[in-house]
Amino acid sequence: MTAPGAPVLELDGATVSLGGRTVLDQVSFAVDAGQFTGLIGSNGAGKTTLLRTVLGLQRLDAGSVRVLGRPLAKRSGDVGYVPQKVLLDPDMPLRAWDLVALGLDGHRFGIPMPSKRRADAVDAMVAAVGAEGFAGARVGRLSGGEQQRVLIAHALVSRPRLLLLDEPLANLDLHSAQEVVGLLARVSRQQHVAVLLSAHDINPLLPVMDRVVYIAGGRAVCGTTEEVIREDVLSALYRHHVDVLTVHGRILVIAGAADLEHLSLGHHEVVGPEQRRHLSLPPEPAGDGG
């Protein structure tokens, strides 16, 4: 039994090496029930490896991961997951409603038996994510934003305590991204689900995020936005001076003055291969999309 007020997710000194390179280096943080946490970092920083570790799909070299006070077992029903890339064939005869229902019994063999309880649970989750209007449509023919709503419902219908999302905003336009973020914040509050969402851009999350885990070079810092997104904190994390600017209400993290020409207001993180050499950081590991 989990003690009242205990974190839903705890990482303590989590260390992972891939191909002889340390991808996660003694990462420690906690996520509480109903808390919305952003996992922020550039592509290849280790975000996907961290999520795979929480899912029990990546072995730890050192440290620990606990969910609800217990060591995480693979395929734990306490954890819901929305992966980064889901390819849905437009001609696949699968309705959005059916995909949500698979979140209840898709792991079992055989055809699920119809039941009112099952149908009510799916209907309730479809309504929770605002997908009633396209629940009967083929899921592969939905827009990117609509598909994300269905995938979130699929992950939440089994009532997990923790929801992990790997770059769910990456291929969405600004309006769709704002809708998805608002939806997740509402569901997190209403169902008391802890959310850990990875992204390379912190800005869409600012209105709803309780805490941020910022990861760079395999190391991480955690706290509120005001505690973490500071020049002194990020400079220590990157082991190089970093500028933090606010432009028209958007946060920009810049490696140095020479990188100003590379700025994109669509992304807070501007560290690319050239800037990474400038920062004297090791190359990112092959195969880690996060």
C-alpha positions in Angstrom: 0.0 0.0 0.0 1.4 3.4 -1.0 1.7 6.0 1.8 -0.6 9.0 1.5 1.1 11.8 -0.4 3.9 9.5 -1.6 5.1 10.2 -5.2 3.6 8.3 -8.1 7.0 8.1 -9.8 10.4 8.3 -8.2 13.8 8.1 -10.0 16.8 7.9 -7.7 20.3 8.0 -9.3 19.0 6.4 -12.5 21.9 5.6 -14.7 21.8 4.0 -18.2 24.6 3.3 -20.7 24.1 2.4 -24.3 26.9 1.3 -26.6 29.4 2.2 -23.9 28.1 5.8 -23.5 26.3 7.1 -20.5 22.9 8.3 -21.7 21.4 8.9 -18.3 23.8 10.0 -15.5 22.4 9.7 -12.0 19.0 11.2 -12.8 16.8 11.8 -9.8 13.3 13.4 -9.6 9.8 12.6 -8.4 6.3 13.2 -9.8 3.3 13.4 -7.5 -0.3 12.4 -8.2 -2.2 14.9 -10.4 1.0 16.7 -11.2 1.9 17.8 -14.8 5.6 17.5 -15.4 7.4 18.5 -18.6 10.5 16.5 -19.6 12.4 19.0 -21.7 15.5 18.5 -23.8 16.9 18.6 -27.3 16.6 15.6 -29.7 18.9 12.9 -28.5 19.2 14.3 -25.0 17.9 11.0 -23.4 14.2 11.7 -23.1 13.1 8.6 -24.9 15.6 6.4 -23.0 14.3 7.9 -19.7 10.7 7.0 -20.6 11.7 3.5 -21.7 13.4 3.1 -18.4 10.3 4.1 -16.5 8.3 1.6 -18.6 10.7 -1.2 -17.6 11.9 -1.6 -21.2 15.4 -0.4 -20.6 17.7 -1.9 -17.9 19.2 0.4 -15.3 23.0 0.2 -14.8 22.6 1.9 -11.4 19.9 3.6 -9.3 16.2 2.8 -9.1 12.8 3.6 -10.5 9.7 3.2 -8.4 6.0 3.6 -9.3 3.6 3.9 -6.4 6.4 3.0 -4.1 7.2 -0.3 -5.8 9.9 -1.3 -8.3 8.4 -1.1 -11.8 7.4 -4.3 -13.5 7.1 -4.5 -17.3 3.6 -3.8 -18.6 2.5 -2.4 -15.3 -1.2 -1.4 -15.4 -0.4 1.6 -13.3 1.4 3.3 -16.2 -0.2 4.5 -19.5 1.9 5.3 -22.5 1.5 7.3 -25.7 4.6 6.6 -28.0 6.2 9.2 -30.2 5.4 7.6 -33.6 2.2 5.7 -34.3 1.6 4.9 -38.0 -2.1 4.3 -38.6 -3.1 3.1 -42.1 -5.9 5.3 -43.5 -7.6 2.2 -44.9 -7.4 0.1 -41.8 -11.0 -0.7 -40.8 -10.6 0.3 -37.2 -12.8 3.0 -35.7 -11.5 5.5 -33.2 -13.9 4.0 -30.6 -12.4 0.5 -31.2 -8.8 1.8 -30.7 -9.8 3.3 -27.3 -11.4 0.0 -26.4 -8.2 -1.9 -27.1 -6.7 0.0 -24.2 -8.9 -2.2 -22.0 -8.4 -5.6 -23.4 -6.0 -5.4 -26.4 -3.3 -7.3 -24.5 -5.6 -10.4 -24.2 -6.0 -13.1 -26.8 -9.3 -13.6 -28.5 -12.2 -11.4 -29.4 -13.4 -9.4 -26.4 -17.0 -10.1 -25.3 -19.4 -7.1 -25.5 -20.5 -5.8 -22.2 -22.3 -2.7 -21.0 -19.6 -2.0 -18.4 -16.8 -2.1 -21.1 -18.8 0.1 -23.5 -19.6 2.6 -20.7 -15.9 2.8 -19.8 -14.9 3.5 -23.4 -17.8 6.0 -24.0 -16.7 7.9 -20.8 -13.1 8.1 -21.9 -14.1 9.1 -25.5 -16.1 11.9 -23.9 -13.3 12.9 -21.6 -11.0 13.7 -24.5 -13.7 15.3 -26.6 -13.7 12.7 -29.3 -17.4 12.0 -29.5 -17.7 13.7 -32.9 -15.3 11.3 -34.6 -15.5 8.2 -32.5 -17.1 6.3 -35.4 -14.5 7.4 -38.0 -11.6 5.3 -39.2 -8.8 6.3 -36.9 -6.2 6.4 -39.8 -8.2 9.1 -41.5 -8.3 11.5 -38.6 -6.2 14.6 -38.3 -3.1 14.6 -36.2 -4.8 16.4 -33.3 -7.8 14.0 -33.4 -5.5 11.0 -33.5 -3.6 12.3 -30.4 -6.9 12.6 -28.5 -7.8 9.0 -29.4 -4.3 7.7 -28.4 -4.5 9.6 -25.1 -8.0 8.0 -24.5 -6.5 4.6 -25.4 -3.8 5.1 -22.8 -6.1 6.4 -20.1 -9.1 4.1 -20.4 -7.5 1.4 -18.1 -7.3 4.2 -15.4 -3.5 4.3 -14.9 -2.0 6.4 -12.1 0.9 7.7 -14.4 0.7 8.8 -18.0 3.9 9.0 -20.1 3.8 10.8 -23.4 6.8 10.8 -25.8 6.8 14.0 -27.9 3.0 14.1 -28.5 3.2 17.7 -29.8 6.0 17.1 -32.4 3.9 16.9 -35.5 1.0 19.1 -34.5 0.2 22.7 -35.5 0.1 25.3 -32.8 -3.6 25.2 -32.4 -3.7 21.4 -32.1 -0.8 21.4 -29.7 -2.6 23.9 -27.4 -5.7 21.8 -27.5 -3.8 18.6 -26.6 -2.0 20.3 -23.8 -5.2 21.7 -22.4 -6.9 18.3 -22.6 -4.0 16.6 -20.7 -4.1 19.3 -18.0 -7.8 18.9 -17.6 -7.7 15.1 -17.5 -4.8 15.2 -15.1 -6.7 17.3 -12.6 -10.0 15.5 -13.0 -8.7 12.0 -12.8 -5.7 12.7 -10.5 -3.3 11.2 -13.0 0.4 12.2 -12.9 1.5 13.3 -16.4 5.1 13.1 -17.6 5.3 14.6 -21.1 8.5 14.9 -23.2 9.1 17.8 -25.5 11.9 19.9 -27.0 9.8 23.1 -26.7 8.8 24.2 -23.2 6.6 27.1 -24.4 3.3 25.2 -25.1 3.5 23.6 -21.6 4.1 26.8 -19.6 0.4 27.5 -18.8 -0.3 24.1 -17.3 3.1 22.7 -16.2 3.6 22.2 -12.4 7.2 21.1 -12.7 9.9 20.7 -15.3 12.7 18.1 -15.7 15.3 19.6 -18.0 17.8 17.0 -19.4 21.1 17.7 -21.2 24.2 15.6 -21.6 22.6 12.8 -19.7 22.1 14.8 -16.5 18.9 16.5 -15.3 17.6 19.2 -13.0 14.1 19.3 -11.7 11.9 22.0 -10.1 9.4 24.7 -11.1 10.0 26.7 -14.3 11.3 29.6 -12.2 13.7 27.3 -10.4 15.1 25.5 -13.5 14.9 27.8 -16.5 17.6 30.1 -15.3 21.0 31.0 -16.7 23.0 29.8 -13.7 21.1 26.5 -13.4 21.2 25.6 -17.1 24.8 26.8 -17.5 25.8 24.4 -14.8 23.8 21.6 -16.4 25.3 22.2 -19.9 28.8 22.9 -18.4 28.9 26.0 -20.6 27.3 29.5 -20.4 23.7 29.5 -21.5 21.5 32.5 -22.1 17.8 32.5 -21.2 15.7 35.1 -22.9 12.0 35.9 -23.0 10.8 37.2 -26.3 7.1 38.1 -26.7 6.3 35.8 -23.8 8.3 32.8 -25.2 11.3 31.4 -23.5 14.5 31.0 -25.6 17.5 29.0 -24.4 20.6 30.0 -26.3 24.1 28.5 -26.2 25.8 31.8 -26.9 25.6 35.1 -28.8 26.9 33.5 -31.9 23.8 31.2 -32.1 21.3 34.1 -32.3 21.1 33.6 -36.1 19.8 30.1 -35.5 16.9 31.1 -33.3 13.5 29.7 -34.1 10.6 31.0 -32.0 8.9 27.7 -32.5 11.5 26.0 -30.3 13.1 26.9 -27.0 16.0 24.5 -27.6 18.4 25.6 -30.3 21.4 23.3 -29.7 22.1 21.5 -32.9 25.2 19.6 -34.1 27.3 22.7 -34.6 26.2 24.3 -31.3 26.8 20.9 -29.6 30.5 21.0 -30.6 30.5 24.6 -29.3 29.2 23.4 -26.0 31.8 20.6 -25.9 29.1 18.0 -25.3 29.6 14.4 -26.5 27.6 13.2 -29.5 24.2 12.0 -28.8 23.8 8.2 -28.9 22.5 6.5 -32.0 19.0 5.1 -31.7 17.8 7.4 -28.9 15.1 9.5 -30.4 14.6 11.5 -27.2 
